Structures are given as C-alpha cells and as structure tokens.
Amino acid sequence: MRFLALIVLLPLIEVAMFAQVGGKIGAMGAVFLTLCTAFVGVFLIKTQGFRTLTQVREQVAQGQMPAEAMLSGVLVFVSGAFLLIPGFVTDTLGLILLLPFVRKSIAGAILSKGIMMQAGQAPSQPQGKGQVIEGQYHKED
C-alpha cells in the first residue's frame, strides 16, 4: 500500500517542485537544470559503477565476500533510475545516493539486518518443513 501511495504521490510532488523552480528561474531554466542533472548523473553513475566493479574484483581476488560492494552496485543502479526520472526530487535523491559514504552506510545497514552467510556455506533448511527425498537419477537420451 505504501508503494502504491509513493507511485501516486511522487509525480504530483515532482510537478509541484518543477512549477516552483520554474516560477523562480523560468521554464527553460528548469528544463535545462533537469537535463544537466541527468547528464551529470549519467557521468557519475559510469565512474561510480566502474569503481564499484573494481572493488568487487579486488575483494574476490583476496578471497573475501564482496557483499557490501555488490550491494553498493545495486544502489548505484537505483540512483541511476532516480536520475532518469525527470524531476528535482528524484534527481536530488539519485545524486545523494551516488555519494560513496551514503551508499556505504545504507549497504551496511541493509547487511546488518539481513542474513549473513560465509562464502561456500549453503543456507540451512528449516527443520520440520518439507520432506527431503534422497535418490539418484540418470538422463536418458
């Protein structure tokens, strides 16, 4: 329900904000500012995405689980989606999410609430739920 409310309210908020900014700097200025933030956002996504990819590769090479770096990559993608939506509120959220320290703190908060698994360890199956049937099979052509 909250997601539906967000989908309905976000365009209304964006239109109201665009009207406010357009009233102050003019309609063409507001459009130009929106396009500038989109171009800056695309550039930052590209650079931050490559930086995140490099961090993932380094952590994998060191034998570490790159969970935080991978989650940071997902957050870069989300910030890109915010920057592609025209409007000042989503552009602001997207640019804030591109800041590395913001992404790191959000990723840390998400990982601290999630289930942490060590590399090579399969998630345990809950006891008493479902039945495991062991057997063998072979493929016939």
C-alpha positions as CSV (number, residue, x, y, z in Angstrom):
1,M,0.0,0.0,0.0
2,R,2.8,2.4,0.8
3,F,4.5,1.6,-2.5
4,L,1.2,2.5,-4.4
5,A,0.9,5.7,-2.4
6,L,4.5,6.5,-3.4
7,I,3.8,5.9,-7.1
8,V,0.8,8.2,-7.0
9,L,2.4,11.0,-4.9
10,L,5.8,11.1,-6.4
11,P,4.7,12.5,-9.8
12,L,2.5,15.1,-8.0
13,I,5.4,16.2,-5.8
14,E,7.7,16.4,-8.9
15,V,5.2,18.5,-10.8
16,A,4.7,20.9,-7.9
17,M,8.5,21.2,-7.4
18,F,9.0,21.8,-11.1
19,A,6.4,24.5,-11.0
20,Q,8.1,26.1,-8.0
21,V,11.5,26.1,-9.6
22,G,10.1,27.1,-13.0
23,G,8.5,30.1,-11.3
24,K,11.8,31.2,-9.9
25,I,14.2,30.6,-12.8
26,G,11.8,30.2,-15.7
27,A,10.5,27.1,-17.5
28,M,13.5,26.8,-19.9
29,G,15.9,27.2,-17.0
30,A,14.1,24.4,-15.1
31,V,14.2,22.1,-18.1
32,F,17.9,22.9,-18.6
33,L,18.7,22.2,-15.0
34,T,16.9,18.9,-15.2
35,L,18.9,17.9,-18.3
36,C,22.1,19.0,-16.6
37,T,21.5,16.9,-13.6
38,A,20.7,13.9,-15.8
39,F,24.0,14.3,-17.7
40,V,26.0,14.7,-14.5
41,G,24.2,11.7,-13.0
42,V,25.0,9.5,-16.0
43,F,28.7,10.5,-15.8
44,L,28.7,9.8,-12.0
45,I,27.0,6.5,-12.5
46,K,29.5,5.5,-15.0
47,T,32.5,6.4,-12.8
48,Q,31.0,5.1,-9.6
49,G,29.9,1.9,-11.3
50,F,33.4,1.2,-12.6
51,R,34.8,2.0,-9.1
52,T,32.3,-0.5,-7.5
53,L,33.2,-3.1,-10.1
54,T,36.9,-2.7,-9.3
55,Q,36.1,-3.1,-5.6
56,V,34.2,-6.3,-6.2
57,R,37.1,-7.8,-8.3
58,E,39.6,-6.8,-5.6
59,Q,37.6,-8.4,-2.8
60,V,37.0,-11.6,-4.8
61,A,40.8,-11.8,-5.6
62,Q,41.5,-11.5,-1.9
63,G,39.0,-14.3,-1.1
64,Q,36.6,-12.0,0.6
65,M,32.8,-12.0,0.1
66,P,32.0,-8.7,-1.8
67,A,28.5,-8.3,-0.3
68,E,28.8,-4.7,0.5
69,A,30.4,-3.8,-2.8
70,M,27.8,-5.7,-4.7
71,L,25.0,-4.0,-2.7
72,S,26.7,-0.7,-3.5
73,G,26.5,-1.6,-7.2
74,V,22.8,-2.2,-6.8
75,L,22.4,1.2,-5.1
76,V,24.3,2.8,-8.0
77,F,21.7,1.3,-10.3
78,V,18.8,2.6,-8.1
79,S,20.4,6.1,-8.1
80,G,20.6,5.8,-11.9
81,A,16.9,5.0,-12.1
82,F,16.2,8.1,-9.9
83,L,18.3,10.3,-12.2
84,L,16.5,9.1,-15.3
85,I,13.1,10.0,-13.9
86,P,12.7,13.7,-14.8
87,G,12.2,15.9,-11.7
88,F,14.1,17.7,-9.0
89,V,13.2,15.4,-6.0
90,T,14.2,12.2,-7.7
91,D,17.4,13.9,-9.1
92,T,18.3,15.0,-5.6
93,L,17.7,11.5,-4.2
94,G,19.7,10.0,-7.0
95,L,22.7,12.4,-6.6
96,I,22.7,11.8,-2.8
97,L,22.6,8.1,-3.3
98,L,25.7,8.4,-5.6
99,L,27.8,9.7,-2.7
100,P,30.1,6.8,-1.7
101,F,29.7,7.3,2.1
102,V,25.9,7.4,1.8
103,R,25.9,4.1,-0.2
104,K,28.3,2.5,2.3
105,S,26.2,3.4,5.2
106,I,23.0,2.2,3.5
107,A,24.6,-1.0,2.4
108,G,26.0,-1.6,5.9
109,A,22.5,-1.0,7.4
110,I,20.9,-3.4,5.0
111,L,23.6,-6.1,5.6
112,S,23.3,-5.8,9.3
113,K,19.6,-6.5,9.2
114,G,20.0,-9.3,6.6
115,I,21.1,-12.9,7.0
116,M,24.9,-13.1,6.6
117,M,26.4,-16.3,5.1
118,Q,30.0,-17.1,4.9
119,A,31.5,-17.9,1.5
120,G,30.9,-21.6,0.5
121,Q,28.2,-22.1,3.1
122,A,24.8,-23.1,2.0
123,P,21.8,-21.6,3.8
124,S,20.4,-24.1,6.3
125,Q,16.9,-25.6,5.7
126,P,14.4,-25.0,8.4
127,Q,13.7,-28.1,10.5
128,G,10.3,-29.7,10.2
129,K,9.3,-28.0,6.9
130,G,9.1,-30.2,3.8
131,Q,10.4,-33.6,3.3
132,V,13.8,-34.5,1.8
133,I,13.8,-37.4,-0.6
134,E,17.2,-38.8,-1.4
135,G,17.7,-40.6,-4.6
136,Q,19.7,-41.0,-7.8
137,Y,18.8,-40.2,-11.4
138,H,20.3,-40.6,-14.9
139,K,19.4,-38.8,-18.1
140,E,18.2,-40.9,-21.0
141,D,18.5,-39.7,-24.5
